[in-house]
Amino acid sequence: MRQCAAKEHPMSRKKHSRKPARTNLSILAQLCNLIPGHLVPKLARQCGVDAKARSFSPWSHVWWRCFTRSSPTR
């Protein structure tokens, strides 16, 4: 007697593990890319912060603030 192969139910497919897309950008870099490039210098000039900044540029300050807010506290 010949054995016939049982048909596999379409809902019983093997589940493949999905890998997220690889990226070269960190989450912080992706967050900083969402900020329009003209916005930080414009706001710094309006508030007068750019004249007071010595060692940090306004953009570096914004980047550092995003970094400290996104890093876990201990």
C-alpha positions as CSV (number, residue, x, y, z in Angstrom):
1,M,0.0,0.0,0.0
2,R,1.3,3.4,-0.9
3,Q,1.6,6.1,1.7
4,C,0.4,9.5,0.7
5,A,2.0,12.6,2.1
6,A,-0.4,14.5,4.4
7,K,-0.9,18.0,3.3
8,E,0.4,20.6,5.7
9,H,-2.2,23.0,7.0
10,P,-1.4,26.6,5.9
11,M,-1.6,27.9,9.4
12,S,0.9,25.4,10.8
13,R,3.9,26.8,9.0
14,K,7.2,27.0,10.8
15,K,7.7,30.3,12.4
16,H,10.9,31.9,11.3
17,S,12.7,34.3,13.7
18,R,12.7,37.7,12.2
19,K,15.8,39.8,12.6
20,P,15.5,43.6,12.7
21,A,17.1,45.5,9.9
22,R,20.8,46.3,10.5
23,T,21.7,49.9,10.8
24,N,24.9,51.8,11.3
25,L,23.1,54.6,13.2
26,S,22.6,54.4,16.9
27,I,19.3,55.3,18.4
28,L,20.8,58.6,19.6
29,A,21.9,59.4,16.0
30,Q,18.4,58.6,14.7
31,L,16.9,60.9,17.4
32,C,19.3,63.7,16.4
33,N,18.4,63.2,12.8
34,L,14.8,64.0,13.6
35,I,15.8,67.5,14.8
36,P,15.8,70.0,11.8
37,G,19.4,71.3,11.3
38,H,18.4,75.0,11.2
39,L,16.3,74.8,14.4
40,V,19.0,74.6,17.0
41,P,21.2,77.6,15.8
42,K,18.0,79.7,15.3
43,L,16.8,79.0,18.8
44,A,20.2,79.7,20.2
45,R,20.4,83.1,18.5
46,Q,16.9,84.0,19.7
47,C,17.6,83.1,23.3
48,G,21.1,84.6,23.3
49,V,22.7,81.4,24.2
50,D,25.2,81.3,21.3
51,A,26.9,84.4,22.7
52,K,27.4,82.8,26.1
53,A,28.6,79.4,24.8
54,R,32.3,79.0,25.2
55,S,33.4,75.4,24.9
56,F,30.2,73.8,23.7
57,S,28.3,74.7,20.6
58,P,24.5,74.8,20.9
59,W,24.2,71.7,18.8
60,S,26.7,69.8,21.1
61,H,24.7,70.9,24.1
62,V,21.4,69.6,22.6
63,W,23.2,66.3,21.6
64,W,24.5,65.9,25.2
65,R,21.1,66.6,26.7
66,C,19.5,63.9,24.4
67,F,22.3,61.5,25.4
68,T,21.8,62.0,29.2
69,R,18.0,61.7,28.9
70,S,18.3,58.5,26.9
71,S,20.9,56.8,29.1
72,P,19.7,54.7,32.0
73,T,20.2,56.1,35.5
74,R,21.7,54.1,38.3
